[in-house]
Amino acid sequence: MSLMTQDAPRQARETGGFTGGIASMAEGKLYALQHPFALDGRVSSYPMSARGYSVVNSYLLKQSDTAMLIDTGFGKDEPAIRAEIESLIAPGSPLSLFPLRLNEFMSINNVATFAGHFNVDQCYTSNPDAALWFDFGTDNSRSILDAMTVNAVTRADTIELGKNGRAIDVMQAPIRLIATRWLYDRATKTLFASDLFTHVWRDHADGPWIVTEADDATTAKHLRSFMLNTRYWWLEGAPTGSIRRGIDAVFDKYDIETIAPGYGCVLRGRKVVARHYRMLDEFLKACDKSVAVSRYVSRDEER
């Protein structure tokens, strides 16, 4: 796998470890822009007791004539992400944006800044007035956002990226708390799963941030604890059958070799993808109201 750090120029380099920056997931086609953050009990996306490091992911899909950025990252990482994008696309090249979660800072924080800096030709969203959500950090962001073309996609849609028509399938996330889209890139067989499959973090700030079959140590117990001690705490005792069917439909329809979450480690390889999908399905099955009791769980309680 080709990897690039922030200090490396345009040419990706081979290395045994990756500490953040640009990870080439499919050379010339797909890059992960990954930025670590510490887990110290203050990050609500992870259990309060979690310690170590996770990573925020943005993804750049590249064609010869255009590119698309999936999620824009936290504002604190904006200079680094901007430099990474500049190293991957030619000056003035068209760039589209697709923030998958309109309510999440790590998804939308840099939309206005990037729209003012790059040649952003459009922003894909699930809501036609989404530009009203992106007003962060710059004095002239309102005028920038007003001038930006917003393309509202449906719950089941296909984006044709570039003149050669690289197909990106859009779907409503089958499990969600807020308006969320998943994407599937046919060219690289990658599922962009937003805030699901985010359950793998690391002990150290140097990662690695891509899980392969060689280092996939996640257990079903770990996944269950993660899900029940984060935003999905409510699943225990819920009617999970329809959720399972929705997720099954995605994995039945698409040939998935990589799961690319909005945060947490990327899951890479068919066996890794299949294993984590099975663990998630077994967890959801065990949570169904037919076998589990629903109750309120406070932030201080962990299961």
Order of alpha helices (4+ residues) and beta strands (2+ residues): beta-beta-beta-beta-beta-beta-alpha-beta-alpha-alpha-beta-alpha-beta-beta-beta-beta-beta-beta-alpha-alpha-beta-beta-alpha
